């Protein structure tokens, strides 16, 4: 199966059943399939050839889903981009993967158009209009009902390039085959017992690997997806009640806000059979509070962009353990390896690096063979960078992170990217960024800055500089000015020492 086949197979089985319920439009399965065909035909008519990259940048919505499947059905490579990224970040991604066509929301279009002024791109705008661009709905209306047939339909072909922040400070494009994405969607559906009677409510961003698998699994199994462009707690509660939702999927921050809302305490949530949580670890006490109020199991999961979605979770009908990320998906292997010798597998209870192997592993990082060789061993094991242990019952528990990645509300933030940005400020001599605990978001970034001799700058200066360059979720929560940074004998900054000395309220 190819990604473009998912809505076609669903349309054949479920026809006029509602597939996607968005704030401004409801799509039935047959309609979703037909519009994906039209968009694929429109892309082909505009010169998009099989293998070309098409960037998809914007908020959740029915148009985003049509574009996603239409790009795949045209044989092009989908480049889904986090809607929170700045126009400059999107430009870097487009240049890196070679995208010349971008499907963008009206909210993002004007700034992106300015950022691409010296780099012409074919811009297709949904949810509004912008002079000099093509309207998404106008394009659909004028398109042929069927795209040209594709000569190459290999499941092992490149389907998607998803960018994940890199330890060098620059994003890296994880190359995913059709087989990887479709296998992950199928196995996730099996593990979570997805079926056509499900009604799934979510505000997870579709470009994010977690939200993407939720979207694809809903379409594949014939479930109705109630999709929000952003998270609003009261609106989510109302949707669960109104649509008699059976599944809610979110990150810990969403559950935190839901539990604070009086509407949740008064709502009839008896239709729910399952909630899922991923993106970052969640305290067991908080998980129990969610289960008590939602009246259903809260199933934890773990995944990576490099795995096309989930790597582990709990089976919906089997035992599950709060505080554990579960077990491997079917047809996927996991093992806990010695940090210094990944060929050596550790025993029960020992903490090491979590490695994953199977058909869901990425093909590599686009244009970065050295980074690919570091991430994937010669015998096909993906090094996750997460430290974990396996208990006596086989459940995996995340212990810590080998990498310096900061997890904030389900998003990955790499200190090197923030450090590179802050270091460009003319007053900065040295900078280090670490994550500090946050009751709502799990962690937030804090920057430690050493100013150049004679230079002056304030915290507001640093934050204003960051806002011009970085997505909002990456902006440091606070900036501390210090005389020097703690270092090893070789001059490497001791992030651990900064964390130890950095109280959240300090």
PyMOL commands that set and color helices and strands:
alter all, ss='L'
color gray80, all
select helices_A, chain A and resi 5-14+29-45+62-73+87-97+106-115+136-142+178-191+209-221+233-242+252-260+262-266+284-294+305-307+369-375+415-423+459-467+472-474+495-500
alter helices_A, ss='H'
color red, helices_A
select strands_A, chain A and resi 18-22+25-28+53-57+77-81+101-105+122-126+134-135+158-164+172-177+199-202+224-227+247-251+274-278+297-304+309-313+327-328+332-337+352-358+364-365+382-390+396-401+406-408+411-413+428-438+442-451+478-481
alter strands_A, ss='S'
color yellow, strands_A
deselect
rebuild
show_as cartoon
